[in-house]
Amino acid sequence: MKALKLAAAGTALFISSWTAHAGATFDAVKSKGFVHCGVSTGVAGFSVNDSKGGWIGLDVDLCRALAIALFGDASKAKIQAISAVQRFTALQSGEVDVLTRNTTLTLTRDTTLGLIGVGVNYYDSQGIMVNKSLGVKSAKELEGATVCVQPGTTTELNLADWFRSQNVNFKPVVVERLDEIIRAFAVGRCDAFTGDKSQLAAARSNLENPEKYDILPENFSKEPLGPMVRQGDEQWFNLVRWTMNAMLEAEEYGVTSKNVDEMLKSTNPNIQRLLGVTPGMGKNLGVDDKWAYNIIKNVGNYGESFEKNLGPNSPLKLERGLNASYRNGGLMYGWPVR
């Protein structure tokens, strides 16, 4: 009996301790009235300024979806550009609430920074881009080449690892800001430019005469990109995670920004839960039951966001590839909202 009482006391202490720390970021975001997202300093398709000075991109859509889930209002998303070097410090210090920028999720980042990856919103790989005038068809032919790379990234480490493994010598040209790297590459300060292949495609689309540049076939790494939050607030972590999953689930069930109102009449229990027709899912997250409906209505499902920002009809003209729904041979798989 004594052991049972001690166990019960220990359980109560654990629950009390967890409750004391749960919701700190969630409550702070609600209190200030907006979601503060850190995004990249300008990667077409992910986060970039439009002609009116606003922000557009896949990662920007995710930030707005979070604001809609919590406040029902996309304008409650505050977007801040943060360099690769400063991104983790900005999140650790509380300067931003979440990184919705192209950040590779790794074991070290999950276990040494006090941060944690929420999930993958874009599967990528690192590659290298060259001017066709260089006359190379493979990265193995880049002996002695100068390569522009951002510091403080897995990109810098992967580059060195890959060239070392191939016994190819190269000279890194380290430049902090992406826009400065692109300018350096364009004027010939470096022979090649390395980054995630989506990033390279984005950069190429903004160069004069994009057809003059080749993205070489080698994949230097796996790059699962996704948002990160601070450890210790499962409530905030869950909201970010399930905002992503709601957009994926909506695509899987054919719920779009255009038909979402009609879908309220669906008899599919999965759609009913997703759209709040069956109550309870919002309450579990600490938001309105219409949270996912509002996201889909105002931002769209994952497929809509991809097509608008990255797809064949966008300036990047990227195919879905690994980022297609699992039903179409990709890796995108929404977890059940139930």
C-alpha positions as CSV (number, residue, x, y, z in Angstrom):
1,M,0.0,0.0,0.0
2,K,2.9,2.3,0.9
3,A,4.6,1.7,-2.4
4,L,1.3,2.3,-4.2
5,K,0.9,5.7,-2.4
6,L,4.5,6.6,-3.3
7,A,3.8,5.7,-7.0
8,A,0.6,7.8,-7.0
9,A,2.5,10.7,-5.4
10,G,5.2,10.5,-8.0
11,T,2.7,10.4,-10.8
12,A,0.9,13.4,-9.4
13,L,4.3,15.3,-9.1
14,F,5.1,14.4,-12.8
15,I,1.7,15.6,-14.0
16,S,2.0,18.8,-12.0
17,S,5.5,19.4,-13.3
18,W,4.4,18.8,-16.9
19,T,1.4,21.1,-16.5
20,A,3.6,23.9,-15.1
21,H,5.7,23.9,-18.3
22,A,3.1,23.0,-20.9
23,G,1.6,25.8,-23.0
24,A,4.3,28.5,-22.2
25,T,4.8,29.4,-25.9
26,F,1.2,28.7,-26.8
27,D,-0.1,31.0,-24.1
28,A,2.5,33.7,-24.9
29,V,1.5,33.7,-28.6
30,K,-2.2,33.9,-27.7
31,S,-1.5,36.8,-25.3
32,K,0.4,38.9,-27.7
33,G,-2.1,38.3,-30.5
34,F,0.1,37.2,-33.4
35,V,2.4,34.3,-34.5
36,H,6.0,35.4,-35.1
37,C,7.7,33.2,-37.7
38,G,11.3,33.2,-38.8
39,V,11.7,32.6,-42.5
40,S,14.7,32.5,-44.9
41,T,16.1,35.8,-46.2
42,G,14.7,35.1,-49.6
43,V,14.3,31.8,-51.3
44,A,11.8,31.9,-54.2
45,G,9.0,29.4,-53.7
46,F,9.5,29.3,-49.9
47,S,9.7,32.8,-48.6
48,V,10.3,35.9,-50.7
49,N,8.9,39.4,-51.1
50,D,6.3,39.9,-53.8
51,S,5.8,43.0,-56.0
52,K,3.8,44.7,-53.2
53,G,6.4,44.1,-50.5
54,G,4.4,41.3,-48.8
55,W,5.7,37.7,-48.3
56,I,4.8,34.7,-50.3
57,G,6.0,31.1,-50.4
58,L,5.4,27.6,-49.1
59,D,6.9,28.5,-45.7
60,V,5.0,31.7,-45.5
61,D,1.7,29.8,-46.2
62,L,2.5,27.6,-43.2
63,C,3.0,30.6,-40.9
64,R,-0.3,32.1,-42.1
65,A,-2.0,28.7,-41.5
66,L,-0.7,28.8,-37.9
67,A,-2.1,32.2,-37.4
68,I,-5.5,31.1,-38.8
69,A,-5.6,28.0,-36.6
70,L,-5.0,30.1,-33.5
71,F,-6.7,33.4,-34.3
72,G,-8.8,32.7,-37.4
73,D,-6.9,35.5,-39.1
74,A,-4.0,35.2,-41.6
75,S,-3.0,38.8,-40.9
76,K,-2.0,37.7,-37.4
77,A,1.2,36.2,-38.9
78,K,4.3,38.3,-38.5
79,I,7.0,37.3,-40.9
80,Q,10.7,38.0,-40.1
81,A,13.6,37.1,-42.4
82,I,16.5,35.5,-40.5
83,S,19.8,34.3,-41.9
84,A,21.0,30.7,-41.6
85,V,23.6,31.7,-39.0
86,Q,21.1,33.5,-36.8
87,R,18.0,31.3,-37.1
88,F,18.6,29.0,-34.2
89,T,19.6,31.8,-31.8
90,A,16.5,33.7,-32.8
91,L,14.3,30.8,-31.9
92,Q,16.2,29.9,-28.7
93,S,16.0,33.4,-27.4
94,G,12.2,33.8,-28.1
95,E,12.7,36.4,-30.7
96,V,10.5,34.2,-32.9
97,D,7.9,31.6,-32.0
98,V,8.7,29.1,-34.8
99,L,11.0,28.7,-37.7
100,T,8.9,28.1,-40.8
101,R,12.0,28.3,-43.0
102,N,13.9,25.7,-45.0
103,T,15.7,24.1,-42.2
104,T,17.1,20.6,-42.4
105,L,15.9,18.4,-39.5
106,T,18.8,16.4,-38.0
107,L,19.5,14.4,-34.8
108,T,22.1,16.9,-33.6
109,R,19.7,19.8,-34.0
110,D,17.0,17.9,-32.1
111,T,19.3,17.0,-29.2
112,T,21.7,19.8,-28.6
113,L,20.0,23.1,-29.3
114,G,16.9,22.9,-27.0
115,L,14.9,22.9,-30.2
116,I,12.9,20.2,-32.0
117,G,11.8,19.6,-35.6
118,V,8.0,19.3,-36.0
119,G,7.7,17.4,-39.3
120,V,8.7,17.6,-42.9
121,N,7.0,20.0,-45.3
122,Y,9.5,19.6,-48.2
123,Y,11.8,16.6,-49.0
124,D,14.9,17.9,-50.7
125,S,18.5,17.0,-51.5
126,Q,21.6,19.1,-51.8
127,G,23.1,19.7,-55.2
128,I,25.4,22.0,-57.1
129,M,24.8,24.4,-59.9
130,V,27.3,25.6,-62.6
131,N,27.4,27.8,-65.6
132,K,27.1,25.6,-68.7
133,S,30.2,27.4,-70.1
134,L,32.2,25.5,-67.5
135,G,31.6,22.4,-69.6
136,V,31.1,19.9,-66.8
137,K,28.3,17.3,-66.5
138,S,29.2,16.0,-63.1
139,A,30.3,17.4,-59.8
140,K,33.2,14.9,-60.0
141,E,34.7,17.1,-62.7
142,L,35.0,20.1,-60.4
143,E,38.6,19.5,-59.4
144,G,40.0,22.8,-58.0
145,A,36.8,24.7,-58.5
146,T,35.6,27.5,-56.2
147,V,32.2,26.8,-54.7
148,C,29.9,29.4,-53.0
149,V,28.3,28.1,-49.8
150,Q,26.5,29.6,-46.8
151,P,28.1,29.2,-43.4
152,G,26.4,27.6,-40.4
153,T,24.5,25.1,-42.5
154,T,24.5,21.4,-43.1
155,T,25.1,22.4,-46.7
156,E,28.7,23.5,-45.7
157,L,29.4,20.2,-44.0
158,N,27.8,18.0,-46.7
159,L,29.8,19.8,-49.4
160,A,33.1,19.1,-47.7
161,D,32.1,15.5,-46.9
162,W,31.1,14.7,-50.5
163,F,34.2,16.2,-52.2
164,R,36.4,14.5,-49.7
165,S,34.7,11.1,-50.3
166,Q,35.3,11.6,-54.1
167,N,39.0,12.8,-53.6
168,V,38.1,16.0,-55.4
169,N,39.7,19.2,-54.2
170,F,37.7,22.4,-54.1
171,K,37.9,25.9,-52.6
172,P,34.9,27.1,-50.6
173,V,33.8,30.7,-50.9
174,V,31.8,31.4,-47.8
175,V,29.1,34.0,-48.1
176,E,26.5,34.5,-45.3
177,R,23.5,35.9,-47.2
178,L,21.8,33.9,-50.0
179,D,21.2,37.0,-52.2
180,E,24.9,37.8,-51.9
181,I,25.9,34.2,-52.9
182,I,23.7,34.4,-56.0
183,R,25.3,37.7,-57.0
184,A,28.8,36.3,-56.4
185,F,27.9,33.2,-58.6
186,A,26.4,35.3,-61.3
187,V,29.5,37.5,-61.7
188,G,31.8,34.6,-61.7
189,R,33.3,35.0,-58.2
190,C,32.8,31.2,-57.8
191,D,32.6,28.4,-60.4
192,A,29.7,26.7,-58.6
193,F,27.0,27.3,-56.1
194,T,25.7,24.6,-53.7
195,G,22.5,24.4,-51.8
196,D,19.3,22.5,-51.6
197,K,18.1,21.7,-55.1
198,S,14.9,23.6,-54.6
199,Q,17.0,26.6,-53.6
200,L,19.2,26.2,-56.6
201,A,16.1,26.1,-58.9
202,A,14.7,29.2,-57.1
203,A,18.0,31.1,-57.6
204,R,18.2,30.0,-61.3
205,S,14.7,31.3,-62.0
206,N,15.8,34.8,-61.0
207,L,19.1,34.9,-62.9
208,E,19.4,36.6,-66.2
209,N,19.2,33.9,-68.9
210,P,18.3,30.9,-66.6
211,E,18.9,28.5,-69.4
212,K,22.7,29.1,-69.1
213,Y,22.9,27.2,-65.9
214,D,22.8,23.5,-65.0
215,I,22.0,21.8,-61.8
216,L,24.3,18.7,-61.8
217,P,22.8,15.3,-61.2
218,E,24.6,14.3,-57.9
219,N,22.7,14.4,-54.6
220,F,25.1,15.2,-51.8
221,S,22.6,14.5,-49.0
222,K,19.1,14.0,-47.8
223,E,17.5,17.2,-46.8
224,P,14.1,16.8,-44.9
225,L,13.1,20.4,-44.5
226,G,10.5,21.6,-41.9
227,P,9.6,23.9,-39.1
228,M,11.2,23.9,-35.7
229,V,10.0,25.0,-32.3
230,R,11.6,25.3,-28.8
231,Q,11.4,22.1,-26.7
232,G,9.2,22.1,-23.6
233,D,5.8,23.2,-24.9
234,E,4.0,20.2,-26.3
235,Q,0.8,22.3,-26.8
236,W,2.6,24.6,-29.3
237,F,4.5,21.7,-30.9
238,N,1.1,20.0,-31.5
239,L,-0.5,23.0,-33.0
240,V,2.4,23.4,-35.5
241,R,2.4,19.6,-36.2
242,W,-1.3,19.3,-36.8
243,T,-1.6,22.4,-38.9
244,M,0.8,20.7,-41.3
245,N,-1.1,17.5,-41.1
246,A,-4.5,19.2,-41.7
247,M,-3.2,20.6,-44.9
248,L,-1.9,17.2,-46.0
249,E,-5.1,15.4,-45.0
250,A,-7.2,18.0,-46.9
251,E,-5.3,17.2,-50.1
252,E,-5.7,13.5,-49.6
253,Y,-9.5,13.8,-49.2
254,G,-9.8,16.3,-52.0
255,V,-10.8,19.2,-49.8
256,T,-9.6,22.5,-51.4
257,S,-10.1,26.2,-50.8
258,K,-12.7,26.2,-53.6
259,N,-14.8,23.3,-52.5
260,V,-14.4,23.4,-48.7
261,D,-17.9,24.8,-48.1
262,E,-19.5,22.1,-50.1
263,M,-17.4,19.5,-48.3
264,L,-19.1,20.5,-45.1
265,K,-21.9,18.3,-46.3
266,S,-19.7,15.3,-46.8
267,T,-20.7,12.0,-45.0
268,N,-17.1,10.9,-44.8
269,P,-16.3,10.8,-41.1
270,N,-12.6,11.8,-41.7
271,I,-13.7,14.9,-43.5
272,Q,-16.3,15.7,-40.9
273,R,-13.7,15.6,-38.1
274,L,-11.2,17.6,-40.2
275,L,-13.7,20.4,-40.9
276,G,-15.2,20.5,-37.4
277,V,-18.6,19.1,-38.4
278,T,-17.8,16.5,-35.8
279,P,-16.7,18.5,-32.7
280,G,-13.7,17.9,-30.5
281,M,-10.6,18.1,-32.6
282,G,-10.1,21.8,-32.1
283,K,-10.7,21.6,-28.3
284,N,-8.0,19.0,-28.0
285,L,-5.6,21.5,-29.6
286,G,-6.8,24.5,-27.7
287,V,-8.4,26.2,-30.7
288,D,-11.8,26.5,-32.4
289,D,-13.2,23.3,-34.0
290,K,-13.2,25.1,-37.3
291,W,-9.4,25.6,-37.2
292,A,-8.7,23.3,-40.2
293,Y,-11.7,24.5,-42.1
294,N,-10.4,28.1,-41.7
295,I,-6.9,27.1,-42.8
296,I,-8.1,25.3,-46.0
297,K,-10.6,28.1,-46.8
298,N,-8.0,30.8,-46.6
299,V,-4.6,29.2,-47.4
300,G,-5.6,25.9,-49.2
301,N,-4.4,22.4,-48.8
302,Y,-0.7,21.3,-49.1
303,G,-1.1,20.6,-52.8
304,E,-2.6,24.0,-53.5
305,S,0.3,25.7,-51.7
306,F,2.9,23.6,-53.5
307,E,1.4,24.2,-56.9
308,K,1.1,28.0,-56.4
309,N,4.6,28.4,-55.0
310,L,6.7,25.7,-56.5
311,G,4.8,23.7,-59.1
312,P,5.0,23.5,-62.9
313,N,3.0,26.7,-63.4
314,S,5.1,28.7,-61.0
315,P,8.5,30.3,-61.9
316,L,10.3,27.4,-60.3
317,K,8.4,24.8,-62.4
318,L,9.2,21.9,-60.0
319,E,7.4,18.6,-60.2
320,R,6.0,17.1,-57.0
321,G,8.5,14.2,-56.9
322,L,9.0,13.0,-53.3
323,N,6.6,15.8,-52.2
324,A,3.6,14.1,-53.9
325,S,1.0,12.4,-51.8
326,Y,1.9,8.8,-50.9
327,R,-1.1,7.8,-53.1
328,N,0.8,9.2,-56.0
329,G,4.2,7.7,-55.2
330,G,5.5,10.5,-52.9
331,L,6.3,10.7,-49.2
332,M,3.7,13.2,-48.1
333,Y,1.3,11.4,-45.7
334,G,-1.1,13.3,-43.5
335,W,-1.7,11.8,-40.1
336,P,-5.3,11.0,-39.1
337,V,-7.2,13.9,-37.6
338,R,-9.2,11.8,-35.2
